[in-house]
């Protein structure tokens, strides 16, 4: 099934030209695209309302980038949204941010389909780091890596039960959006979960081709190692961090998250590359 993401975003922003009926028919049958439209509508309306309040208080109109950051989006995701907002509708014209080409991301899809991809491409694959240690992904870890939330906006405690619902296509909630909840928290949940879920396709590169692997103070206490991959440049870095539990010759993935900078002062021991200049 083709997912008309661009048309769905245009429709959610009130900018779709042409006959909307084909898209509406798709939205009626596709849970993931329908959820995305609802999210974008709520997100943009919240931004407009916040901007209106700022103006009424005599404050300078906030930039879209600052509002995105306040809503919980990381820098790279905010940049993508801004690029889409300002240039995506201008006959395909794109800004050149002079950044390296990033690996492909997963398309927005039903949670069941993303979980099936995760099991096939990460759990079932034999992934080895540069030192020869196997990096393992487990089905239950998907709940945390994809930031799946229950109806209260919290990470589910009973992961096996939630996975059964996901495999049956019965689990809908991603950010607590199916109950009355704090809109700011909902935006933060979805603003973090959606880009991180799409970046699961980067996980194998973080494990097998990291920029560095090290121990920090917490790692010394908990028996974990830190994998870092810079998907950007030295001048404009785009770090993704993976924390793994040491289990013999295996490294079991616990979490993956973005980081704007890596503090060298917190590195207790460099594990790979084995030598550090200076």
URURNOR-V570559 format. One record per pair of residues at least 4 apart in sequence whose ideal C-beta (glycine too) atoms are under 6 Angstrom apart, sorted by the first residue. I is the first residue (numbers start at 0). J is the second residue. Records with the same first field share a line. If there is no record, write none. Layout:
I: J, J
This chain:
2: 32
3: 7
6: 22
7: 32, 35, 36
8: 39
9: 14, 15
10: 15, 22
11: 36, 39, 40
15: 19
19: 23
25: 29
26: 32, 33
30: 109
31: 107, 108, 109
35: 107
38: 42, 189
45: 182
46: 66
53: 58, 61
61: 65, 66
63: 81
64: 77
67: 72, 77
70: 186, 190
71: 187, 190, 191
72: 76, 77, 190
73: 257
75: 237
76: 194
82: 86, 94
83: 87
86: 92, 93, 94
101: 230
102: 201
104: 197, 198, 200
105: 197, 199, 200
108: 112, 113
110: 165
111: 165, 168
114: 141, 165
116: 120
117: 121, 141
118: 122
119: 123
120: 124
121: 136
122: 136, 138
126: 134, 203, 206, 207
127: 133
128: 132, 134, 206
129: 271
130: 271
132: 248, 250
133: 249
134: 206, 250
135: 249, 251
136: 252
139: 158
140: 144, 252
141: 145
142: 147, 158
144: 255
145: 196
146: 191, 192, 195
148: 152, 174, 175, 188
149: 153, 155
150: 172, 177, 178
151: 175
152: 175, 180, 184, 188
155: 161
164: 169, 170
165: 170
172: 177
173: 192
174: 185, 188, 189, 192
175: 180, 185, 188
176: 185
180: 185
186: 190
188: 192
189: 193
192: 196
203: 207
204: 208
205: 209, 226, 228, 239, 241
209: 226, 227, 228
210: 227, 228, 229
211: 227
212: 224, 226, 270, 271
213: 225, 266, 269, 270
214: 218, 219, 267, 268
215: 225, 265, 267
216: 267
217: 221
218: 223, 224
219: 267
222: 245
223: 242, 244
224: 243
225: 242
226: 241
227: 238, 240, 261
228: 239
229: 236, 238
230: 237
231: 235, 236, 237
238: 258
239: 257
240: 256, 258
241: 255
242: 253, 254
243: 250, 251, 252
244: 251, 253
246: 251
269: 275
